[in-house]
Amino acid sequence: PRYNNMDKPGDDQTPSPKKQKQLVKDYESDFYSEGSKFYLVEYAWWSRWKQYTEYEYEAIEEMDFSEVGSIDNNPLLDDQGVLKEEQISGVHYYCVSEKTWKVFVEWYSGGPEIMREMIYVGESYATAVEVYPLSLEIYVRKGTTIPFSMSKADSINKLYKTLSNLTYLAPHRIDMKFDTGSGILSTIEDKSQSIDESGIVSGTVFYVNENKIVYEYDEDESSSELESSSEDYVSSTASRYQTRSSNYSTTRPYGSANTNSYYNTNSRLNRYTHTQGTYDKGVCGLKNLGNTCFMNSGLQCLSNTGVLTNYFLSEKHIKEINRDNPLGMKGKMAEEYANLLQNVWSGSTSSFSPTQFKWVIGRFAPQFSGYRQHDSQELLAFILDGLHEDLNRVIDKPYVEKIDGDGTNDEEIAKESWERHLLRNQSVVVDRFQGQLKSTLVCPHCEKTSVTFDPFMYLSVPLPVSDSMFVDLKFIQNCSGDFIAKEIRLKVSKKGRVFGLKTELSKVIPDANNVRLAELHNNSIFKLISDTTDLKMLPDEIYAFSLEDIIDEDFTTVFIQLVNRVEKEKPRYLTKYESIGIPHVVSVPYHDEFSPSDLYSLVEDAIAINGEGYSLHISSMVGMEGEKLDENDENPLTLSDTNTIYITWDSPENYKEYNFELDPSMEQTRGAKKNLSLSDCLEMFVKLEKLGEDDKWYCSNCQDHVRATKKFDLWNAPEILVVHLKRFQDTRGYRTKISTTIDFPLTNLDLTDFVQSESFKNEHKPIYNLFAVSIHSGGLGGGHYTAYAQNSENQKWYHFNDSWVKEADPENAKTSGAYVLFYKRVDCEE
């Protein structure tokens, strides 16, 4: 049912949910610029408010104002009140404008306040809220640094003033060098730049002295020299360094004409390594710069794409860099990727720090700046697209119209569509990674057919998993002497919520009344589970308490949990008791005359199944010893939902555990999990589907938007086939992960039955061998990315886990976390 109180105020002071929604939408749609203030709101609270106001979608179940509660941002902060590391937008917090924050505090109260400012970032000067300022350090002496933080938007002038305050040197006397983690000291003389423009990233260490000479590593120099003190470092190594001065000296200024010497000079190779020596080329880890495992995983897959790596290592990219392409990155992406490959495939290091490559990505895609976890597939798509535009051989892109057919001349339409695509797009990425998809739309009324052919760089295929799931719970009912304790299994929709689960429960236990679902921790209720909770968010173990309905106009009802406990044999810490067993939840008819004696009578009926010999204690919170209640006390007792009643058993032997009966529903089999294959995913990808109400297609014959049928087909296939398994789904504001294992072949993936173009199949065999896999293990917000890849030179498989690399069996890549698959067509030449 729809909310029936959307126009009613939440309480005497707050606007109705409808008015709150409109006001916040107005505030959030305002124009904001650099310096605008934003505030972090704990995401669980934000989700409850969105449900209450129907902010994004129509709610299914009514929600009370009281269920939203006060804002509590404490889970976002550490013990010192500082924002915890690795907090993710949309998982842990949400940013709202200053106006929205102020009305939220007015309506709901709470806090604490966590304010951040909007800044300009990247080449496009896009706006972004800087949740985490840069964490920087200034070198003092061996083993000692002073930490400080600054905004990316701060100027270099401000940086110099900050360094001056920390070193007691006048700004004009400071000779500053910095190391972003590469082991190469860099300098900046253009103080009009911002910190973001200078290439300074979190983790950068600054070396400050009064020497005016800028130095650069000689090829025999090791990064271990950075361990000496700042002044000693300069004096002890000056004779072995070359002097250089530039606006931004790091590896090589972008656009330098001396590109050949740069790539052929070993002295320019990045010196930040875990071990120096001789290694198999390409068997090189990538340092985690702080939640950058997603980037490292994707880069290892690309690095082991032989045709692309050979293209860069042979320097073919140099003459194809397109610095004037407005859709590109002025050649910077291609240059830094080439630099990365030069280091990874040098055979001289076991680990490399991709600091500069990450900086370039952050400059042109601010969503990847900072040190939050991201999606490896999204980054791979950005990198491939960026490399394509940086290396696009087409200088002046003509305007091209899209064409479609009616299904009668597919070969001709497909060929012309590809030729039109090449008028605007020609690069090594197009040559190697792009194929063609056929899309067919059919009107359900007049049967008009529209067939189009579009390029693709990767296939995002769905996982054919069931829409239903099983939920096991322990059900307890103790009403008027009628006691039930059962383990029950319910089949529910994966897209459902708790109120739907309760509906299914009522079919198994028809007389189940006033059911409360709870999550237990340390033998007491940790939290009650709201009816609006998404079923995918449920904990592994759930308890359902059926409470007695007490309807009387003369008094109110409160729900109290009764926690069983016994005295510890060896009391420690704050209490001499320990909780045992499963708690009870009872309905208490609270009125002015309700006394401890009445509570004893009520509890006696409720726990008769558990034994005899106990006393009651009352506490305002779980974990406290509480005040003992006298069973003969007839004085009024003040109770609320926040009270906990402890049943303190005289001895552990007096307490009897529940004996849960297995309900027949537990015989429902979860089903032997079908071994799903990559072919199953591809079958689902090409399956005919009907467009939804929000995705209607305009039929020119009917002159109306209709729910047409749509079908994708693989028209032809590229040399390098990238397959993205769509494990992550967004459902009503929640992002979930499908952890189903998909079986995929290591060799001889045959796509003959999927490829539709006969002319293509006459020239090429669409048969593929696997050479790399990006893997995501763990859950949302706290997962980790690794990669398995086959070295294109020695043909051995390796497991890449950030800096750590180990030879591996490719069968080990077949996990429930396999996320992006890289295949090479058997007729592909390196």
N, C-alpha and C positions, 0 to 999 in steps of 0.2 A: 504493500500500500504506500501511496505517496504521503509525505508529511502533511499533517493537517494543522500544523501550527507555524507554518513558514511566515505568516504575517503577524504572529503574536510575539511580543517581546520576550527575550530570554528571562529577564526578571524585571524588577521595577526600574532599574537604572540603564539597561542595555537595549539597543534597537532589536527589532525582529531579525531572525536569520536572513530573511530576504534583503532587508536594508543593509545588514552587515556585509553581505555578499556584494551588493552593488557598490557600496562605498569603497571596499577594498579593491574591487576591480578597477574603479576609477583611479584610485591612488596608484595601483601597480601599473596602469597603462600610461601614466604621466611620463613626460620626457625627463630623463635624468642624465647628468653629464659628470665630468670629472669633479671630484670633491663632494658629490652627493653622498649622504650618509645612509647606510643600510644596516639592518640588525638581523642577527641570527636567531632563529626560533627552532627549538628542538622539534625534530621531524614528526615524532609520534603525536605531539600536541597539534602541530600543523595539520596532520592527517585527520585528527578528530574534528578540528574546526571545519575543515573542508567537507566532511561528512555531514556535520550539523547544518551547514549553510547551503549544501548542494553546490559548492563552488565550481566543481568541474563536471559533475554528472549527476543525474537524478538518483537520489537515494532510494533504497528499497525498504529500509526499516526506519521507523521514527527514532530520533535521538534527542535526548533531553539536554537543555542548557548545562545542567550540572555535570553531565558526562564529559563535557569539554574540559572543565577544570581550569585551574590557574596555570599560567605558563611556568614551566620548570626547566630552565636551561642548565641546571647543575650537572646532568649527565654528560654535557659537552665539555666540562671543565675538569682540570686535574686538582690535586689537593691545594695548589697554590693559586687557584682561580684563573689559570691560564688555559686557553683553548687547547684541548688534547690534539696530539698529532694524528694524522690520517683520518680526520673526520671528513665525510663525503657528503656533498650536497645531494639532496634527494634520498639519502639513506639515514644520515645522522642529523642534518639540519636543513633549513630552508632560509634564504635571504629575503627579507621584506623591506620595503622602503621605510623611511623615517616616519612618514605620516601613518602608515599602516601600523607600525610598532606602537606609536602613541595611542591609537584607538584600541589596540589589543590590550595594552596595559590598563587603559581606562575601563574597558569592558570586563576584563578577566583578571587583572592584577598579575603579579608574579615577576619573574626575572631569573637570574640577574641579567643585566644589560650587556650584550656583546655587540659593540658597534664596529663596523668596518666602512671604508670609503671606496667609492668608485674611482677607477683610474683609467687612463688610456694605455693600451698595450698593443704591441705588434706593429708591423709595417703599415697596417690599415688604420691604426689608431682606434681600434675597436674599444668599446667600454667594457669593463669587467669589475666586479667587486673583488677587491684584494683581501681574501679571507686570511691568507697566510703571508705576512711580509717576508722578505728575504732574511734568512738566518746567515749572518756573516761572522767572520773572525779576524782579529788582528794578531799577528805573530809577535810574541814578546821574547821568548827564548826557547831553547830546545824543550819540547814537551809541554809548552805553556802557550795558550792563546786566550784572548779576551773576546767573548761573544758579544755581538750587538746585532741589531736588526734595522732594516730600512725598507722603504717602499720602492717598488720597481719604478714608480713615477718620479722619485726624487732625482734631482740633478746631480751631476758629478761635483759641482761646486758644493752642494750640501754634503756630499760624501767626504770631501776634503775637510770641511768644517768639523764633521763628526770625528774623522781620524785625528784632527788637530786636538780636539777635546780629550781624546783617549791617549794621545802621545805627548801632549804638552808642547808640540812643535807648532810654530806659526804656519798657517795654510800655505803661504808662498814659499816656505822652506821645505815642504814635504816632497820627497821623491818616492812615489808610491808604485809598487808593482803588485800584481795579484796573480793567484793561481786558482783556476776554477776546478781543479781536480785533474788536470791533464799533465801536471808536472812541468809545464812551460810557463815561465814568468811573462806576464803581459803588462803593457803600460797604456795609459790614456793621457793624451795631452789636450784633447778637445773637451774642455770642461762645460761646454754648452749642451752636451749630450745628456740624456737621462740614463739612469742605471740600467734600465731595460735595453736601451740602444747600445750600450757598451759591451754587452755580452756577459755581464756579471750575473751569476746565478746563486741560489742558495748553496751554502757550503764553501763559497769562495773564501780564501785566506789572503789577507793583505800583509805585505812586507813593506815597512816604512822606515826610511832613513833620510839623511841629508845629502847623499851622493847624487850628483846630477847626471851620471852616465847610465844609460839603459843597456842591459846585457841580454844576450841570447845564448842558448845552449850550443856548444860544439857537439859534433856527432858522438864523441866518446864520453860526453858528460852523463852522469846518472842523476836521476831525480832525488837520490838520497842526499844530495847536497842541500836540499831544502831543510834538512834537519838541523843545520847550523843556525846560529842566531842571525838576525837580519843584517847587522853591520859586519859581523865576521864573515857572513856568507858572501858579501860583496868583495871584501878585501882578499879573501882566501882564494877566490876563483876568477878575479878580474883578468889575470894574465892568460887565462885559457878561454876567455869569452870574446865574441865579436861585438863591437858597438853598433847599435842600431837605434834609430828614432823614427817613430811614425805616429800618426793619430791614433791608430789602434793596432798595436803589434801583438799578434798572437801566433798564428801559424803563417797565414799569408793573406794580405788584403784581398777582398773579393774583387774580381775584375783585373787582377794583375796580369800583365802580358807574359810574365815569366812562368807560365804554367808548367812547361815541360821540366824545368829544373826543380820545380816544387815537388812533382811526383817522383822524380828520379833521385832525389837527395835523401838518403837514409837519415841524415841528421834532423830532418823535419818530422820524422815519425814520432808519434806521441810516446813520451817516456814514462807515462804513469802505468806501471806494470806491477803485477804481483811477483813475477819471476822473470828474469831475463835469461835468454839462452836460445836454443834452436828447437823449434816445434814444427809439427805438421802444419802446413799452411791452412788457414781457415779454422783450425782447432784452437779457438781463442774465445775466452769468456768476455762478457760485458759487465762492467761494474754497475751495481744498482745504486743510482744516485738519490734514492729515496722514493719508494713506490714506483720505480720505473721498470719493474719486471715485465709489464705488459709490452713496453717498447723493446726490451732486450729479446723477448720471445719472438716478436714479429721480425726484428732485424736479423736474428739468426736464421729464420726461414728464408728471408730474402737473400742473405749473404750466401746461402748454399743453393741459390738458384743460379746454376752455372752459366747459362747463356747471358744473364744480366750482369753477373759479377765479371765475367770475361770481357764484356763490353766496356766496363769501367776500368778494369785493370790494364787493358790494352790502350786506354786513353782515347777511345773512339768518341767519347762523350764531349771532348774538349771542343771539337769543331762544330758540334751540334747544339751547344748551349745557346738558348734563345733568351737574351736578357731583356728584350723589348716586349715579350708576351705579357699583356696586362693580367692574364689569368695565371701566370707563373710566379716564381719567387726570385726573379732576376738572376737566375742561375745558382743561387746560394744553396738550394736544396741539393742540386746535382753535385756541386763542388764539395759540400760537406759529406755527402754520401760516398763520393769517391775517396775522400780523405779517410773516412771510416774504414772502407774496404782495404785501402792501402795498408792500414795498420793491422787489421784483422788477418789479412792474408800475407803479412810480411814474414811470418814464420819466426819472428824474433821475440815474441811476447806471449805469455799465457793468458793475459787479461788486459782489456783496454777500457778506458773511460770515455763514453760517448757524450761528453759534456757539451761540446760545441754543436753536435748534431741535434741534441735536445733543445739547445738554445734557439737554433734556427727554426725548429718546429714550433716552439712557443712564440716566436716572433710573428710567424705567419698564420698560426692557428692558436689563438689565445686560450682556447678550451683545453689545450694540452700543456699550457704553461703551468708552473707550480709543480707540486709533488703529490698530487692525488692519483689514486689508482684509476686507470681508464681501460677501455676495451681494446684488446690487441687487434681485432678485426677492423675496428673503426680507424685505428692508427695506420694499419697496413693500407687501407683504402686511401687515406690521405697521402701517404708517402708515394704510392704508385701514381696517384693523380698528379701530385706535385712534381715527381720526376718526369712524367709525361709532358706537362706544360713547360717545364724548364728545358726540355729537350725536343720540343715540338719543332719539326722542320718547316712547318707552315708559318711564314712570317706575317702575311696579311690574310686573315681568315674571311672568306666571302660569306655572304648570307646564304643559307641553304634551307629550303623548305622540306619538311618531312613528307614522304609519300606513303600511300597505303594502297593495298590491293583488295580484291574480293575473294582471294583463295584459288583463283583459276590460273594464275601465272606467277607462282611463288618464286621460282628460280630467277626470273627476270626482275621482279620487284626487289628481291633480296640483293641481287648484284648491284642494282642501281642505288639502293639504300647504302650499301657499303662504300660505293664510289663517292657518294655525297658525303659520307662520314670522313673519308680520306681527304676531301677538299679542305677540311678544317683540322684534321688530326692525323699526324704522321710522326711516329717516334718509335724508339726501341720498345717502349711499353705496349704500343698498339701492335707492333709486329709480333711480339711474343705472348702477350697476356690477353688480348682481346678476341672474342668470338662474337657470334650473332645469336640473338634470341628471336623467335617468332612469337608474336602475340596475336591471338584471334579473339575478336569480340563478335557476338551474334545477338541481334535484337530478338527478344522473346515474342514480339508481336508480328513484325513483318519479315523476320529472318534475314534482314540486311547483315552482311558480313564485312567486317573490316579487319584486314591483316596488315600488320606493320612489322618491320624488322629493325631491332635496336642492338647496338653494341653492348657487350658486357665485359667486365674485367674480373668478376668473381661471381659465383653462384651462391646465393643465400637460400639454403634449402631447409624446409621445416622438418621437425622430428615427428614421426607418426606415433605419437603416444596417446593413450586413452584420455578421454575428457573426464573420466571419473576416478575416484580414489577411495581407499578404505581408511577409516579412522577408528582406532581402537580406544575404548575408554572404560574406566571402572565406575560403575553406577552404584550409588548408595542411596537407599530410601529408608527412612526411619520415622514414619508418621503414625501416630496413634497406635503404637505397638506393632505396626505392620512393617517388618524389617526385610529389606532386599539388599543383597550385595552381589552384583553380577559383573562379569567381564563381557562387554558387548562390542560387536564389530558392525559398523555402519558404512554403507556405500553411498557416497555423496559426490556432487559435482566439484571438480577442482576449482571452478569459478565461484563456488558458493561461499556462504558466510555461516556464522555460528547459528543464527536463527533457523537456517535450513537444516543444519545438523540436528537441532532440537526437534524439528518436525519429523525427521526420520526416526529419532529416538522414541517419540510418542507412538510410532507404529509398532515398536518392539515392546514397550512398556506403556500401554494405553493410559494407566492411571498415574503416570509420572506428573507430578505437580511442581510448578514453580522451580524449575531446574536451574541450578547455577553451575556453570563450568568453572573449574579452577585449576591452576598450576601450583603444584606443591614443591616446597624446598625445605629441607631440614625438618620434615614431619609436620609442617604447618603450611597454611595457604600463603603462597607467595603473592599471587594476584588472582582476582576474578577476571574471567575472560568475557569481554563485551560481546553482545549479540551481533554487532556489526563487524567483528573481526573476520578477516579473510581466512578461509580454512587452510590456505597454504602457509599461513603464519603461525599455526598452532604448534605448541611444543610437542615433544615426542610422547610424553605421558600426560594424560588428561583424566581428571576426576569429575564426575557429574553428581551433584548433591540435589536430591529431590526434597524440597522443604514443604512443610505443612502450611496450607493456606489458612490464615487467621483473618477473618473479616469481621470487624466490629467498629462502629463509628465512635465508640467511647474511648478508644485508645489506638495508638500507632503500633506498628510492628518493626522491630529491628532484627537484623540477622547477625548472629554472633557465632564465631568459630570456637569450638572447644578443643583445646590442644592437650593431648595426653603427654604426661611426663612423669619421670621418676627421679629420685635423688641419685646423684652420681656417687660411685664408689670412692672416687678421689676427686673431690670438688676442685675446679680450677677456674681462673678468669673471673668474670663478673657474677656468675650464677652457680649455684650448687646443683642445678637440675639439668637434665637432658631430655629433649622431646623424643617420643617414641610413637610408633604406629601411624595411623591415619586419623586426622582430626575429624570432628563432627561439625556440621553447620546446622544451627537450629533457629527457628522463628520464635522470637520472644515477644509476647504480648505486653509491651511496655506501657505502664500507666503509673499514676502517682502512688498507688498502693503496692506496686510490685516490689518484693523484698528479697533478700538473700535466701530466706526460707523457701519462697516460691521458686527461686532459681534452682535450689537443690532438688525440689520435687520434679521440675521440668527435666533437669539433667538426668535424674535417676531413671526416668522413663526412656530417655534417649539413649543411654549407654548400658541398659540392662544386659545387652548382648555381650558386653565387654568384661563384666565381672563386678566385684564388690571391694570395698575398702579403699576409700579415697577422700580427699578434701578438695574444696574449690578455692582458687585464687583469682583475683581480677587484676588485669594490667591494662594500661593505656596503649601499650605497644608490644609486639611480639619480641621475645627475647629477654624481657625484664622479669624479675622474680615475682612481682605482684603482691597484692594484699590478700591475706587469707580471709575468707568469708565464713561467718558463723551460721550453721544450718538452722539455728533457733532464732536468728535475728529477724524480727518482723518490721524493722524500719525500712523506709523507702530506699531503693537502690537506683542510683543514676547510671544508665546504660546508653551506649551509642554504638553505631556500626564500627567505630574504631577500637572498641574494647575487645580484648582477648580474655577468655575464661580458661584457666588452666585446670585440668583434672589431674591433681597430684596423687598418684597411686602410692599406697603404703609400701608396696614392694613390686618389682617387675612381675613376679609370679601372679599377682592379682589381676594383671591386665591380660586380656585375651584378644589376639589379633582377629581381624575379619577373615572369614573363610569365603572367598569369592567363588561363586558358582559360574561355570562356563555356560553362557547363553547359547542356544542353538545357532544364533547368528554368527558365532565364532567359527562355525564350520564352513562359512563362506570362504572359498579359497581366494587368495589374492591372485591366483593364477600363476602358472609357470610363465615367467617372463619370456615373451617371444624374443628370439634373437633378431634384433632389428639390424638391417644392413644399410649401407650407403645407397644401394639400389632402391630400397624401400623409401628412403628420403627423396630420391630423384623421382620416383613414381608419384609421390605426393606433390612434388614441385610441379609436375606437368598435368596434375589432375584437373579436370574441368570443374569450375566453381561458378557460383552465381554472385554477382556484385551485391554489396550491402546497400542499405538505404542511404548511407552517407557517401557512397562511391558510384552513384549512378552515371551511366554513359549517355551522351546526347546522340540520339539516332536522327540523322538528317532526313530520313524518309518519314518517320513518325513526327518529326519536329517536337520531340519530347525527350526528357531524361528518363531512361529506363534501367531496370536491373538486368543488364545483359549477362550472358554467360561469357566467361573469360577462360582462356587456356594459354599457357606458356608451353613452348616446345624449344628444344635445343636445335637450332638450325645448323650451325657448324661449331666446331670446338677449337680453342686456341692451342698453341704449343704448350704453354704453361697454364694448367687449369687450377684455379684456386676455388676451393669449396668451403663455404662458411656454414657450419652447422648451427642453426638458430636455437641456441640453448637458453638464451635470455628472453623473457617475455614480460611485457607490461600489462598488468591487469588491474583496472580501477585504481591507478595510482601506485600500485605495488610492482616492483620488479622481482621476478622469480627466475630460478634456474632449473632447467630440466637436466637431471643427472643420469639419464639413460645411456647405457653403453651402446654405441653404434659400431657394428663390425664393418671395417673397410679393408679392401685388399691392398697388400703391399705391392703387388705386381699385377699386371694384366687386368686393370679396370677397363672393361669393355663397354663403350658407350654406343656401339653400333646401332642398337635398337632405339636409342634416344635421339641420335642425330638424324634430322629429317632431310637434309640436302643430299641428294643422290650424287650430284656432281662433286661435292666435297668428299664423299665416301669413295668415289672412284679414284681420287688423287691421294687421299690420306686414310690411314687406318686409325680410327678414334679409340686407340688402346693406350692406356696410361700406366706408368709406374710411379709409386709414391716416393717423394724424396724429402718431405719436411712436414712437421705437424706442430702447430701452436696449441699448447695445453693450458687450460684453466682448472686448477684444483681448488677445492674449498668452496665456501659460500659467497654470498654477495657482500661487498664491503670489506671483506677480510681475506679474499682469495689470493692465490699466487699463480703467476704464469711461468711456464718453462717451455722448452722446445726440444723436439727430437728432429735431427736432420742428418742426411747422408752427404758426406763430404764429396764434392764433385771431382776432387783429384784422386784421393785414395779409396773412394767408394765405401769407406767405413761409416757406420752410423754412430752418432754421438748424442748424449743427453746434455743439453745446455741449461744450466740453472744459474742465471746471472754470471758471476765470475767463475763458477765451478763448471768444469767440463769433464765428462767421462765417456769412454766408449760404451755403447749400449746395444741391446737387442731391439730392433725396430718393433717387434711384437709388443714390447712394453709401452708403446705409444697408444695402443688400443685400450684406452681407459675411458671412464665415464666423463672425463674432462677434455677429451679430444675436441678441439674447437674450430681450428682452421687447418684444412688439408691442402698440401701442395703436390700436384701431380705433373709429370712431364710426359708428353706424348712420345711414343717409342720411336717415331721418325724424326724427332727434334734433334738437330745438330747443335753441338755446343759452340 
